[in-house]
């Protein structure tokens, strides 16, 4: 009964959410699009002709924003375990990023191209138990970082979602070992009660692949 009330409350808040309504009006797949737009305005992540990899892309809000910003000569490759309706200018791969075949498919699609930006909004299925959800979330972030280290060009950037809690500081130190600058972003469009934050690594310090 408690879970039912919680789900009902979430649905009520979701339908009343300003960003949800705005996304519907402006044709974005999800309210998450505004998180990326806000960070992009502040940090100028996305530029014409870039090659971008979007991890955990479905339903496609971040991919839409990235494709708009990089333009027709840019490349956006998106991956998610869930299916995603086509987005103009985006090459989609369906696969579980935790599995090697999905990672290999990404590398195959990229070929020899160096990546300018890796963005990851991946999150595990939330159980509501922090001691379970937090390690799962950090595991996805660590996989994304490992991938970024292999594909980013020198000086490239990475934006990754994590949840504040045990292990977040250690992961932030890992980012600092690979990037010249690491900053924390909490967009206004991120729900205030959510523990999610976005870590932005700028200036990838390329080492041996």
C-alpha positions as CSV (number, residue, x, y, z in Angstrom):
1,X,0.0,0.0,0.0
2,X,2.8,2.4,0.9
3,X,4.5,1.7,-2.5
4,X,1.2,2.4,-4.3
5,X,0.8,5.7,-2.6
6,X,4.4,6.6,-3.4
7,X,3.9,5.8,-7.1
8,X,0.7,7.8,-7.2
9,X,2.4,10.8,-5.6
10,X,5.2,10.5,-8.2
11,X,2.8,10.5,-11.1
12,X,1.0,13.5,-9.7
13,X,4.3,15.4,-9.4
14,X,5.4,14.3,-12.8
15,X,2.3,15.5,-14.6
16,X,2.5,18.9,-12.7
17,X,6.2,19.3,-13.4
18,X,7.1,22.5,-15.3
19,X,9.9,20.8,-17.3
20,X,7.7,17.8,-18.2
21,X,5.1,20.2,-19.7
22,X,7.8,22.2,-21.4
23,X,9.3,19.1,-23.0
24,X,6.0,18.1,-24.4
25,X,5.4,21.6,-25.8
26,X,8.9,21.8,-27.4
27,X,9.1,18.3,-28.7
28,X,11.8,16.8,-26.4
29,X,11.6,13.2,-25.4
30,X,12.1,13.9,-21.7
31,X,12.6,16.6,-19.1
32,X,16.3,15.4,-18.9
33,X,16.9,17.4,-22.1
34,X,16.9,20.6,-20.0
35,X,19.6,19.3,-17.7
36,X,22.0,18.9,-20.6
37,X,21.0,22.3,-22.1
38,X,21.6,24.0,-18.8
39,X,25.0,22.5,-18.3
40,X,25.8,23.2,-22.0
41,X,24.9,26.9,-21.6
42,X,27.2,27.2,-18.6
43,X,30.2,25.1,-19.8
44,X,29.9,25.1,-23.6
45,X,30.2,21.4,-24.0
46,X,28.5,21.0,-27.4
47,X,29.9,22.5,-30.5
48,X,29.3,22.0,-34.3
49,X,31.0,19.1,-36.0
50,X,31.8,17.2,-32.7
51,X,31.7,13.4,-32.2
52,X,29.6,12.6,-29.2
53,X,28.7,9.3,-27.5
54,X,25.5,9.3,-25.4
55,X,25.4,6.4,-22.9
56,X,22.0,5.5,-21.3
57,X,20.3,7.5,-24.0
58,X,16.7,6.3,-24.0
59,X,14.2,7.9,-24.4
60,X,16.4,10.3,-26.3
61,X,16.3,13.7,-24.7
62,X,20.0,14.1,-24.4
63,X,20.6,12.7,-27.9
64,X,18.1,15.3,-29.3
65,X,20.0,18.2,-27.7
66,X,23.4,16.8,-28.8
67,X,22.3,16.3,-32.4
68,X,21.0,19.8,-32.6
69,X,24.2,21.3,-31.2
70,X,26.7,19.3,-33.3
71,X,24.8,19.9,-36.5
72,X,24.7,17.9,-39.7
73,X,28.5,17.4,-39.9
74,X,28.7,16.2,-36.3
75,X,28.2,12.6,-35.1
76,X,26.1,11.4,-32.2
77,X,26.1,7.7,-31.3
78,X,23.7,6.6,-28.6
79,X,23.3,3.4,-26.7
80,X,20.7,2.1,-24.3
81,X,19.5,-1.3,-23.1
82,X,16.0,-0.1,-23.9
83,X,14.8,0.6,-27.4
84,X,14.6,4.2,-28.6
85,X,12.6,5.8,-31.3
86,X,14.8,7.2,-34.1
87,X,16.2,10.7,-33.5
88,X,17.3,12.7,-36.5
89,X,21.1,12.7,-36.8
90,X,21.6,10.0,-34.1
91,X,23.0,6.5,-34.7
92,X,21.4,4.2,-32.1
93,X,22.7,1.0,-30.7
94,X,20.5,-1.2,-28.5
95,X,22.6,-3.0,-25.9
96,X,23.4,-3.4,-22.2
97,X,26.6,-1.3,-21.6
98,X,27.5,-3.8,-18.8
99,X,28.0,-6.5,-21.5
100,X,31.0,-6.7,-23.7
101,X,29.0,-7.1,-27.0
102,X,27.4,-3.7,-26.5
103,X,30.8,-2.0,-25.9
104,X,32.3,-3.7,-28.9
105,X,29.4,-2.5,-31.0
106,X,30.2,1.1,-29.9
107,X,33.8,0.7,-30.8
108,X,32.9,-0.8,-34.2
109,X,30.5,2.1,-34.9
110,X,33.2,4.6,-34.0
111,X,35.9,3.0,-36.0
112,X,39.1,5.1,-35.8
113,X,37.2,8.3,-34.9
114,X,38.3,10.1,-31.8
115,X,35.5,11.2,-29.5
116,X,35.2,14.8,-28.4
117,X,32.6,14.2,-25.6
118,X,31.1,11.3,-23.7
119,X,27.9,11.9,-21.9
120,X,26.3,9.4,-19.5
121,X,22.9,9.8,-17.9
122,X,22.9,6.1,-17.0
123,X,21.2,5.0,-13.8
124,X,20.3,1.5,-12.5
125,X,16.7,0.4,-11.8
126,X,16.1,2.0,-8.4
127,X,15.2,-0.3,-5.6
128,X,14.9,2.5,-3.0
129,X,17.6,0.9,-0.9
130,X,20.7,3.1,-0.9
131,X,23.1,0.3,0.0
132,X,22.0,-1.5,-3.2
133,X,21.4,1.5,-5.6
134,X,24.6,3.4,-4.8
135,X,27.0,0.7,-5.8
136,X,25.0,-0.1,-8.9
137,X,25.1,3.6,-9.9
138,X,28.8,3.9,-9.3
139,X,29.5,0.8,-11.2
140,X,27.8,2.3,-14.3
141,X,29.8,5.5,-13.9
142,X,33.0,3.6,-13.6
143,X,32.2,1.6,-16.8
144,X,31.5,4.9,-18.5
145,X,34.8,6.4,-17.4
146,X,36.7,3.3,-18.5
147,X,35.1,3.6,-21.9
148,X,35.9,7.4,-22.1
149,X,39.5,6.7,-21.3
150,X,39.7,4.5,-24.4
151,X,37.9,6.7,-26.9
152,X,38.4,10.4,-26.0
153,X,40.7,12.5,-27.9
154,X,43.3,14.4,-25.9
155,X,41.5,17.4,-24.4
156,X,38.1,15.8,-24.7
157,X,35.4,16.0,-22.1
158,X,33.1,13.7,-20.1
159,X,29.8,14.4,-18.3
160,X,28.5,11.6,-16.1
161,X,25.7,11.3,-13.6
162,X,26.3,9.9,-10.1
163,X,24.3,9.9,-6.9
164,X,25.8,11.6,-3.8
165,X,26.7,9.0,-1.2
166,X,29.3,6.3,-0.4
167,X,32.0,6.0,-3.0
168,X,31.2,9.3,-4.8
169,X,34.3,11.1,-3.5
170,X,36.5,8.2,-4.6
171,X,35.0,8.2,-8.1
172,X,35.6,11.9,-8.3
173,X,39.3,11.4,-7.5
174,X,39.4,8.8,-10.3
175,X,38.0,11.5,-12.7
176,X,40.6,14.0,-11.5
177,X,43.3,11.5,-12.4
178,X,42.2,11.5,-16.0
179,X,41.0,15.1,-16.6
180,X,42.7,18.5,-16.1
181,X,39.5,19.9,-14.4
182,X,36.5,18.3,-12.7
183,X,33.5,20.3,-11.6
184,X,30.2,19.4,-10.0
185,X,26.9,20.5,-11.7
186,X,23.4,20.3,-10.2
187,X,21.0,21.7,-12.8
188,X,17.9,23.6,-11.7
189,X,15.9,21.2,-13.8
190,X,17.2,18.3,-11.6
191,X,14.6,17.6,-8.9
192,X,15.7,19.2,-5.7
193,X,15.1,16.1,-3.6
194,X,17.1,13.9,-6.0
195,X,20.7,12.9,-4.9
196,X,21.8,13.0,-8.5
197,X,24.7,15.3,-9.5
198,X,26.7,15.5,-12.7
199,X,30.4,15.4,-12.7
200,X,32.1,17.2,-15.6
201,X,35.6,16.2,-16.5
202,X,37.3,18.7,-18.9
203,X,40.6,18.4,-20.7
204,X,41.2,14.6,-21.0
205,X,44.8,13.7,-20.1
206,X,45.3,11.0,-22.7
207,X,47.6,8.2,-21.8
208,X,48.4,4.8,-23.3
209,X,45.2,3.2,-24.8
